[in-house]
């Protein structure tokens, strides 16, 4: 598939109702209605139906129940791919699972690899075993979740004869305000080292554990320069990625040719 010259993306930075799926989906549905038509991808925060909770036995649901059905409906109505993570039960395990839902109703998934042990996420959820690359209008898109941001090897962009592994890397997150400086530093670092567009969508507000979130959702270009930055308030930001600018820079500054060769065991 040939790559579309541009990719239109909406970042949804929002507060969340604590452990209340019905309220969150109703709130987000209203927000999504306000997004202009013609958007290719709408990105929601980590665990958008519930907030970042370890109460998996209470909050988890299997695939293709209320959360998946809601996302299918929103994708069909908006004409955009909808993505964000939720607590999913699957074959006796709980996953912090990113759902990638197309307007045609197809669902692809990524299970969070790096589980945040400081919140005992590793004691509650099972770690993901593979990292998919999604295709959207010919763009190769790599999904990651929150704590994954601290581990650059896992997001390593690898070049072959067919080109780069991906063109756009994104993170859905519930990244606490106490560590906002790390978030602001690591997102552009991933863009620079991978010669890729990078976006991160973080929530705002305070959750039921009295943890504050300051947002700072953003998108950076392949040089680490800001395309958009949402600050600390509820906001939806729409912007475009440019394929020509990406390829022109990769050809002009092919640092990937000097990358160290290794594989993840």
C-alpha positions, 0 to 999 in steps of 0.5 A: 500500500502506498503511503498517504502524503499526510496523516491526521491525528487527534490527541484526547487529553482528559480527566477520567472518572475513577473506575466508572466505565459508563461515565467515562465512555459517555464523557468521551463520546461527547468529546469525540462528537466535537472532533472534525471529520476527516481525522485518521486516528484518535488517541485516548489515554491509558486505561481510559474506561477506568483510570489506572487501577490495579483492581483488575478482578473488579474492572476487567472484561473480555474482548468484544463486550462493552468497551470494544463495542463502544470503540467500534461504534465510535470508529464507525461514526467518526470514520477514524481509527480509535485507540487507547488501552483498557483492562482486558481479561483473556484466557485467565490473565489480565492485560493492560491492552491497547485496542486499535479499532478501525471504522470497519470494526476490525480490532488489533491489540498490543499488550503492555510489555513493561509493567509498572512495578512501583504500582504493583502492575507486574503483580496484577497483569501479564506482560505482553509478548509481542509488539505489532506494527499497525498499518494506517493509510500506508503509514507504519505505526508502532504502539506503546503504553506509558512505562514502555517509554523508559525502555528505548530498546523496545521501541528501536526503529530497525531499517531493512531493504523495505525501509524503517520498521515504523513511521509514527510511534505513540504512547498512551499513558497515565503518567503521574505529574511528579515525573512530568520532567521525564515524560517531557524529556523522553518523548522527544528523545524517542523521536530523535533516536528513531528518526520518527514522529512520536506522540504521547497522550496523557490524562489530567486530573486526580485519580482515586489513589490521590495521584495527580496527572498533569497531561503534557500530551504532545507530538514531536517530529523526527528532529525532536521539535514540537509539533503540538503540546497540550499543557495541563488542561482538558483539550483535544488537539488535531494535527497532521504528519507529513510523509514527504518531510519525514522521508526527506529528513531520513535521506538527508540525515541517515543516522540509522545507517550507523546504528549498532546491530542487535536483537532483543532476546 
